[in-house]
Amino acid sequence: MNTHPSHDRPRRPPGTEVTAAPGRFAAFGNRNFRLYFIGQTISSIGSWAQSLAVTWLVLELTDRSDQLGLVLALQFLPMLILGAPAGVLADRLNNRRVLLATSATSGVLALTFGIVVTTGHATIWWIYSLTFLLGLVLAVERPTMQAILFQLVGRDLLSNAVAANGAINSVSRLIGPAIAGGLIATVGLAVGFYINAASYLIVIAALLALRSNELIVRPMIEQTKGKLREGFAYIRSHPEVARPLVVMSVVGTIALNFPTTFPSMVRFGFHRGAGSVGAVMSVSAIGSILGGVYIAGIKPDARRTLGIALAGFGAAIVALGVMPSYVSFVAMSIVLGFASASFQSVNTIVVQQATEPSMQGRVMALHQTALFGSTPIGALLMGWVIHVSSPRIPFLLGGTAAFLCAVFVIARPLHRVAVGTASAGRQSR
């Protein structure tokens, strides 16, 4: 890649020009994006219902936070190992076909999980095996889900679509755990898995209904060697892409361990049951939805906005960790949800806007690896910390990590790199 220094005023990479931010819901004017959003939201509701079912099944069988951390580590370990190669696939294969295959496979695994629980054969080894298989699917699915957003809405609405896509997780977290928590208390654990299995029928139907002629063409790579190395080289030479990836790795490992820390705090800190876990996870999603809506209406600055989001997230997670009662913990979780969603959305937007279309799959695979691939380390670490100390300590550690990352982002000078759809020469400021 050639370097072309600027001889006049600094130039911004295409796709990062300072323009008026689109309306908060502009991406929903696109029919394909509406269908995708509906399908993924319903599927994510099912995934959250299953997540709570798995969490409570592990705690019932073992009564140990470190075992819960191990299960989560097994689920996200494939993302850590295979996330980067999966990004090459996302840049090489038809994204919609890949998502159809991963959705069908996930549905079958969820159904299998439900049958195992219903027949009374659920053991910790069954949980280890099925969560690991689900993790293999997740490793392929996540970078593909990020890469297809460009094809759905194009660069102009990409930041809007990323924020709206982030709201999928927030909306589903509001509904999924609440449904699962109530059903677990009244019907049993298996229903959470059956809900998830059924939800994949909706997402498959939505993907099939996408209009191919309305999908934006994205440059695809040829089947040659060295494409993964090319992705790493691209990131190393583009600091505005590398910096948020480093931040996501650190925060993902130390702070974003809520599937471990929330249930452990409720069970071991406040001595409450599955319904209370579902309630706090659902209530926190209210803040996440508000955070996603807020970020959807702004044009974030790669340095200032990300630093502010990190500092806010750090303050919120520390405050949550010192709440004295379950009620105050639930109330503070709304603030944390807002701060967490804001940080994650801004971080994702910063990466995607700085990445040229032909590199989207590989770069976003590494972004998803930083987010989800850090979970095996973080879940094991925080599960152990809770087991040997207190369920409050991980929140304090997470807040400290977020504050340090905010200093890292704001203190270091930002060198912008040009992003083009054909040749992407580096621009010096």
Secondary structure, DSSP 8 states (H G I E B T S, - for coil): --B---SSS----TT--------TTGGGGSHHHHHHHHHHHHHHHHHHHHHHHHHHHHHHHH--HHHHHHHHHHHHHHHHHHHHHHHHHHHHS-HHHHHHHHHHHHHHHHHHHHHHHHTT---HHHHHHHHHHHHHHHHHHHHHHHHHHHHHH-STTHHHHHHHHHHHHHHHHHHHHHHHHHHHHHT-THHHHHHHHHHHHHHHHHHHTS-GGGS-------S-TTHHHHHHHHHHT-HHHHHHHHHHHHHHHHT--HHHHHHHIIIIIS---HHHHHHHHHHHHHHHHHHHHHHHTS---TTHHHHHHHHHHHHHHHHHHT--SHHHHHHHHHHHHHHHHHHHHHHHHHHHHTS-GGGHHHHHHHHHHHHHTTHHHHHHHHHHHHHHS-TTHHHHHHHHHHHHHHHHHHHS--------SS---B---
